[in-house]
Amino acid sequence: MRVTLQPSGATFEAQPGERILDAARRLGYECPQSCRNGNCHICAALLVEGRVKQNGDVRDHGELFTCLAEPLEDCVLHWDGVLAPGELPLRHLACQVTLCQPVGGDVWRVRLRAPAGKPLRYHAGQYLLIEREGGHSAFSLASAPHEGRDLELHILAREGGAVKMVEQLRNSSTVRVQMPLGDAHLADLPDGPLVLIAAGTGMAQMHSLIEHCRAQGFAHPVHLYWGVRQPEDFYELPHWQEWQKVPNLHLHKVVSEPDNWQGRTGMLHEALCEDFADLRGLRVYASGSPAMVYGTLDALVEAGMDAHQMRADVFAYAPR
């Protein structure tokens, strides 16, 4: 029987005679629960559609306890606090600003420290929102989960809201953030090579992925393609020199509008296709503007890549 959860929209299959909580946990969901016999009420949910059996009674509406209820047909439940496999709870935090310094190319390196207490949980490659007057601004996390409370951002501040955000960070001792967000992450390391494609400060997300792979002892090759328009747009990365000594990490800087640049030139997808005659078997992550990400996707699909091999946050916040 199929169980659909509201408000998340997640679905899973329960086996005949299996209790809803047991089915969800078997499939990797994190669920609010404690006693598992209906006394604590922590696992309570609201039956919106369908029928269940609980303590010998058949119910077709109202409150139920997922640790006791067995679906008799496809059901819809309103069940708060359930996290799908790999999903982490969204937290609102007041973080201390510990560093805000220019690193070249109009980019600022920002370090935040989350409050002590409950451990900070996020996946490599996710992003956060910083509260500002009138709304929020999204920034990829350049730090990796093993760094604990310390968070790093790379902010391009050339005009408009980004300049104001840097001013806010330079003049404030704390900021309020929401995290973690984004599904283009590495909750689990793949059993094969990784290709990371970054335009400009899209490098922040790739920095998180690379540092996570290093910390986890990832044995497969990692190929980084970092592209900018002009050479001066490259900015200083804290671990770049260390990365150059990692045997399975291959670094490529690509400039699309070269001016006295002796390295690789052109578009990022062109550099990738020059290096890989066969794109099958690669897991690709891309970070940049929607136009850049979709242009890269289309070019790589035309070159033989399956579209499902690429992950990018753009696919969620700017679908086409």
N, C-alpha and C positions, 0 to 999 in steps of 0.2 A: 504494500500500500504506500502511496506517495503522500508525504507530509510536507506541506508548504507553510513556511513561517512568515508571519508579518511582524514588524514592518520591513524586515531585511529582504524578503523575497526568496530566501534560500529554500531549497527543496532537498529531500532525501527519501530513501526507500526503507520502510520498516518491513521486516519479515513477518509472516503469519504468527500471531501469538507473542510477538516481541513488544515490549513496552517502549513508549516513545523516547524516554530518556536513554534507555539502553541502546536503541537504534542510533540516536544522535551521537552518543559517545563512541559507539563502535566505529562510526564513520569519521571520527576526528573532530567533532564539534565540541567547543567548550560551553558548558551549560551550567546555569545556577542550580545547585543541588547540595543537599547535606545529608539528610537522614535516610533517604531512599525508601521510606515507608509511608509517606503522606502526612507525617506529623508536623514537619517544620514549615511546610507551605512555601519553601523557597523556590521550588520548581514549578509553581502554579502557572498555568496558561489559560487563555480563553479560547474555547472551541467556537470557531466562526462558521465552519462548514464541515459536514461529514458526521460520522458516528464512531464512538469509541466504547470500549467496555472497561469499567473501573469497579473493582470489588464486586464483580458479578452483575452490576447494573449497566444498562446501555444508555448512553447519553448522546444527545444530538445538539446540545448548546450549553453555554455557561462555563463556569470554571472547572478545570480538571487538574489533576496532579500528574505530571508527565512521568513520574517514577512508577505510577500505578496503571495509567491508561494504556490500553492496547487498541490500535486502530482497527476498525472493522471494514473500513473503506477509505478511499482517498480523503484526506482531511486538510483543513486550513486552520492554523492556530495563530493567535496573537500571543507571542512569547518573547518578552524583552530579555536582553542580556545574553543572548546566544551568539557565539562567535563561530563563524565557519572556519574550516581548517586553514591555518595560515593567517587568519584575521586577528588583529590585535585591538584592544579597546582604545577608543579615542580619549585622550586626556587633555585637560586644560591646565597649563602650568605657568607659574611666574618664574622666569629664568633670569639669572644674573648675567649681565653683559661683561665678559672678561677680556675681550679683545675686539678691536675694530681698526684695522690697518690696511692701507693701500698695498696692493701686490702687483701693480702694473696693469696696463690695458683698461684703465678706469674701473678695475675690479677691486672690491674690498673683501678681505678675509675677516669673517666675524666668528667669534667663539662665544658660546652661551653655556652656562652651567645650570642644569636642572636642579631642583631642590632635593635635598637628602630625604631618605625615607623609603617610600615604595620604589622598587627598582624600575628603571626606565626600560620600556620594551618597544623596539621597532625593528624592522627588517632593513637590511642594506638596500639602498636605492629608493627609500621612501622620502616624503617631504613633509614640511610643516607649514603652518600658517602663523604669521606674526600679526597681532592686532595693531591696527593703526586707526587714526581718526576717520570714521566713516566706513570702516570695513576691515579687510584682511589682505595681506600679501603672501603669496606662496613662494617658498624657496626650497630647493632640493637640499637634503642633508648630505654634506660631504664627509661627515664622520661615519664610522661604522659601529655596530652595536656593542662590540667589545670595549669601546671607549667609555662606556658607562654614562655618567652624568654629563660629560663634556660633548657639546654639539658644535659642529662647524658648518658655516654657510659661505658661499661665494656669491657676492652681489655685484652685478654690473650697474654702475651708477653714472649714467651719461646724461640722463634727462628725466624730467617728470617725477613720477612717484618714487622711482628707485633712489633718486638723489635725496628726496625728503626722508625716505626710510633710513638711509645711511646717517643723515643728520639726526634722526630720532635715536638711532642706536648709539651714536657718538655722545649724545647729550643725556642719555638715560642710563641708570645703573641696572634697571630691570626692564624686561618686556614680557608680555603675556603671549603664549603660543598655544596652538592646538596641534597635536600630533598623536600617532603617526597617520599619514594619508598616502594613498597611491598603491597601485597593484603591480607596477613594473619593478618588482623587487626580487631579491634572492632569499626567499624563505627556505628554500632547499637548493643546494648546489647541484648543477646538472652533471650528468655522466658523459661529458664531452666538452669540446672547446667552446669558449665564449668570445663573442665579438662585440665590442663596445664602441658606439659611434656617438661622438659628442660635438656639438657646435657651440663655440664660445663657453659661457658659464654652464652649459649642459655638462661640462666636465665635472661639476660638483657631484652629480649623481654617480658618474663613473668612478670618481675618487672613492666614494663609499663602497661601491662594488669591488674595486680592486683591493682596498684595504681589508674588506671582509674575506675575500678569497685568500689573501696572504695570511690572515690570522687563522683561517680554517685549514691551511695547508693544501689548498686546491692544487691538484697535480696536473690537470689538463692545461693546454695552452690558452692564454688570454691575449687577445689582439685588441689594442686600443687605437682608434682613429680619432684624433682631435683636430677639428678644423676651425679656422678663423678666416676672415677676409684678408687681413694684412698681418705681417709678422709681429708688429707691435701689439696686436690684440692678444697674443699669448701672455698669460700671467704666471706668476711664480706659484708653484705647487710645493708644499712642504716635503713631500716624499719622492719627488721626481728623480733625484740622483740615486736614491735607494732602489727605485723601480728599475733603473737601467741595469742593475746588477742581478735582477731576478731572472733565472734561466727561462722560465716558461711565460714570461711577460714580454710582449712585443709592442713597442711604442712607435706610433706614426703621427707626426705633425704634418698637417696638410694646409696649404694656403691657397685660397681661391683667387685672390687678386695680388699676385706676387710683385714685390718691388724690392730688388736686391736680396731675394730669398733663394738660397742654394738648395733647399730641401724639396719635398714633394709638393706638387701644385695640382690644382684642379678641384673637382668635387669629391666629397667623401666616398660616395658610392663607386666612383671611378677607381679610387685607390684600392678599395676593397676588392673590386672585380679584377684588378691587376694582380692581386695576391692570391686569389682563390678562383681556380678554374671551375670548381664544383662547390656550390653554396649549400648543398644538402648536408644535414647533420650539424649545422651551426646553430647555436642559440644567440640571437642578436638582440641587443638593447640599444635604443636610440634616444637621444635627448637633445632637444633644440626647439625651434619654433614649429608650429603646425605645418607651415609650408615646407620647411626643411625635412621634417620627419616623413611627411607623406610623399614628397618628391623622392626621398631615399627609398622608401618602401616600394614605390612603383618601379623605380629603376632596378632594384634588386629582384623583385618578382619577375620582371622582364628578363633578367639574367638567369632565372632558374630557381630562385628561392621560393619556398612556400610562404605565403603571407603569415601563417600561424607561427613561423619561426621568430618573428620580430615582436618585441614588447616595447611599449612606450606609454608614458602617462598621457601623451597627446590623444591617444585613442579613446580615453575616457572623458577628458575635459573638453576636447574639440573634435567630436566625431564628425565624419563626413557622410 
